[in-house]
Amino acid sequence: MWSGAPVMVRAAFVLMMIYGAFAIVWVVGELLTDPGGPAGISISLSVVVAVVVLSLLAVRLPRLAPPLMGVAVALLLVFAVVEAMASVASRGSGPVVAIAALVIAVPWACGGLRNARLGGWLLVAAGVAPVVEIVARLLRGGGGGLHLGGSSGVVAVPLILVGLLFLLGAISGPRGSREGTPPS
């Protein structure tokens, strides 16, 4: 899996793992302070377990993972719209879409080593989910304007950029060289 991946795909994978590790630690830390207590612990455990289980799925079941992750990303996009529409009337429930995008994207980087094109598209789509939530909230009449501040931007921008790296790696040849071009 690793040795057959182009250089750019491996770089995208490493960037996603580094970003994902820091982001998950940050999310867990935030959840332990707000809401804190038993709720924070249980939500934190849910996030970590979901990342681990989905990562194992992507690595161990390479034929089953792509359709399941595709459905997960589609559901995330639908949820982003529903969450935006529902949270306009209430206080909102926090950065649920951003955290869910992170939970899906980190494991799918493992799948991106096998299928960089699909991995790239799914990462871009997962990164777009927080943006979809912002646009849906704006269209619904919720305030805030169109900006990628806070958790939305912190998740959306890196996921989209890493997804684009996977897509660029998919069009490059093996190990980053172009086919038909002798190595220098």
C-alpha positions as CSV (number, residue, x, y, z in Angstrom):
1,M,0.0,0.0,0.0
2,W,2.6,2.5,1.1
3,S,5.4,1.5,-1.3
4,G,3.2,1.5,-4.4
5,A,1.7,5.0,-3.7
6,P,3.1,8.0,-5.6
7,V,5.2,10.4,-3.6
8,M,2.6,13.1,-3.5
9,V,0.0,10.6,-2.2
10,R,2.3,9.6,0.6
11,A,3.0,13.2,1.4
12,A,-0.8,13.9,1.5
13,F,-1.2,10.9,3.8
14,V,1.5,12.0,6.2
15,L,0.1,15.6,6.3
16,M,-3.4,14.2,7.0
17,M,-2.1,12.0,9.8
18,I,-0.1,14.9,11.4
19,Y,-3.0,17.3,11.1
20,G,-5.5,14.6,12.2
21,A,-3.5,13.7,15.3
22,F,-3.3,17.3,16.4
23,A,-7.0,18.0,15.5
24,I,-8.3,15.0,17.4
25,V,-6.3,15.9,20.5
26,W,-7.6,19.4,20.3
27,V,-11.2,18.2,19.8
28,V,-10.9,15.8,22.8
29,G,-9.4,18.6,24.9
30,E,-12.3,21.0,24.0
31,L,-14.9,18.3,24.7
32,L,-13.4,17.6,28.1
33,T,-13.8,21.2,29.0
34,D,-17.1,21.9,27.2
35,P,-19.4,20.1,27.9
36,G,-16.9,18.3,30.3
37,G,-17.8,15.7,32.8
38,P,-19.3,12.4,31.8
39,A,-20.8,13.9,28.6
40,G,-17.4,15.2,27.5
41,I,-15.7,11.9,28.3
42,S,-18.3,9.9,26.4
43,I,-18.3,12.2,23.3
44,S,-14.5,12.2,23.3
45,L,-14.4,8.4,23.5
46,S,-16.9,8.2,20.7
47,V,-14.8,10.4,18.4
48,V,-11.6,8.4,19.1
49,V,-13.3,5.1,18.7
50,A,-14.9,6.2,15.5
51,V,-11.6,7.3,14.0
52,V,-9.9,4.0,15.0
53,V,-12.7,1.8,13.7
54,L,-13.1,3.7,10.4
55,S,-9.3,3.6,10.0
56,L,-9.2,-0.1,10.5
57,L,-12.1,-0.5,8.1
58,A,-10.2,1.5,5.4
59,V,-7.1,-0.6,5.9
60,R,-8.5,-4.1,6.5
61,L,-11.5,-4.1,4.2
62,P,-10.4,-2.2,1.1
63,R,-13.4,-3.3,-1.0
64,L,-16.0,-2.5,1.5
65,A,-14.5,0.8,2.7
66,P,-15.0,3.0,-0.4
67,P,-18.8,2.6,-0.7
68,L,-19.3,2.9,3.1
69,M,-17.1,6.0,3.3
70,G,-18.9,7.5,0.2
71,V,-22.2,7.0,2.0
72,A,-20.8,8.5,5.1
73,V,-19.6,11.6,3.2
74,A,-23.0,11.9,1.5
75,L,-24.8,11.7,4.8
76,L,-22.4,14.3,6.3
77,L,-23.3,16.7,3.5
78,V,-27.0,16.2,4.1
79,F,-26.5,16.5,7.8
80,A,-24.6,19.8,7.3
81,V,-27.7,21.3,5.6
82,V,-30.1,19.9,8.2
83,E,-27.9,21.0,11.0
84,A,-27.7,24.5,9.6
85,M,-31.5,24.7,9.1
86,A,-32.2,23.4,12.6
87,S,-29.7,25.4,14.5
88,V,-30.9,28.8,13.1
89,A,-33.9,28.7,15.5
90,S,-31.9,27.4,18.5
91,R,-28.5,28.2,20.0
92,G,-26.9,25.6,17.9
93,S,-25.1,22.4,19.0
94,G,-21.5,23.3,18.4
95,P,-19.1,22.3,15.6
96,V,-20.7,18.9,15.0
97,V,-20.3,19.0,11.3
98,A,-16.6,20.0,11.5
99,I,-15.9,17.2,14.0
100,A,-17.8,14.7,11.9
101,A,-15.9,15.8,8.8
102,L,-12.7,15.2,10.7
103,V,-13.8,11.8,12.0
104,I,-14.5,10.7,8.4
105,A,-11.5,12.3,6.8
106,V,-8.7,11.1,9.0
107,P,-9.4,7.4,8.4
108,W,-10.1,7.9,4.7
109,A,-6.6,9.2,4.2
110,C,-5.7,5.5,4.9
111,G,-8.0,4.5,2.0
112,G,-6.4,7.2,-0.1
113,L,-3.2,5.3,-0.1
114,R,-4.9,2.6,-2.1
115,N,-7.2,4.7,-4.2
116,A,-5.8,8.3,-4.3
117,R,-8.4,9.6,-6.7
118,L,-11.4,8.4,-4.7
119,G,-9.6,9.4,-1.5
120,G,-9.0,12.9,-2.8
121,W,-12.6,13.4,-3.9
122,L,-13.9,12.1,-0.5
123,L,-11.6,14.3,1.4
124,V,-12.6,17.4,-0.6
125,A,-16.3,16.5,-0.1
126,A,-15.8,16.1,3.6
127,G,-13.9,19.4,3.7
128,V,-16.8,21.1,1.9
129,A,-19.3,19.9,4.5
130,P,-18.6,22.7,7.0
131,V,-18.8,25.2,4.1
132,V,-22.2,23.7,3.1
133,E,-23.3,24.2,6.6
134,I,-22.3,27.9,6.6
135,V,-23.9,28.5,3.2
136,A,-27.1,26.7,4.3
137,R,-27.3,28.8,7.5
138,L,-26.7,32.0,5.5
139,L,-29.5,31.0,3.0
140,R,-31.8,30.2,5.9
141,G,-31.3,33.7,7.3
142,G,-28.9,32.9,10.1
143,G,-26.4,35.6,10.9
144,G,-22.7,35.3,10.8
145,G,-22.0,36.0,7.1
146,L,-20.0,33.9,4.8
147,H,-16.6,33.2,6.4
148,L,-14.5,30.2,7.3
149,G,-13.6,31.2,10.8
150,G,-13.5,29.0,13.8
151,S,-13.8,25.2,13.6
152,S,-15.3,25.3,10.1
153,G,-12.3,26.9,8.5
154,V,-9.8,24.9,10.7
155,V,-11.3,21.7,9.4
156,A,-12.5,22.7,5.9
157,V,-9.3,24.2,4.5
158,P,-6.8,21.4,5.5
159,L,-9.2,18.7,4.3
160,I,-9.7,20.3,1.0
161,L,-6.0,21.0,0.5
162,V,-5.0,17.5,1.4
163,G,-7.8,16.1,-0.8
164,L,-6.3,18.1,-3.7
165,L,-2.9,16.7,-2.9
166,F,-4.3,13.2,-3.2
167,L,-6.0,14.1,-6.5
168,L,-2.7,15.6,-7.8
169,G,-0.9,12.4,-6.6
170,A,-3.4,10.3,-8.5
171,I,-2.6,11.9,-11.8
172,S,1.2,11.7,-11.2
173,G,2.9,8.5,-12.1
174,P,4.3,5.8,-9.7
175,R,6.4,7.4,-6.9
176,G,5.8,10.8,-8.3
177,S,7.4,10.3,-11.7
178,R,5.7,10.7,-15.1
179,E,5.1,7.5,-17.1
180,G,7.4,7.2,-20.0
181,T,10.0,9.7,-18.6
182,P,13.2,8.1,-17.5
183,P,14.3,8.9,-14.0
184,S,17.1,11.5,-13.8
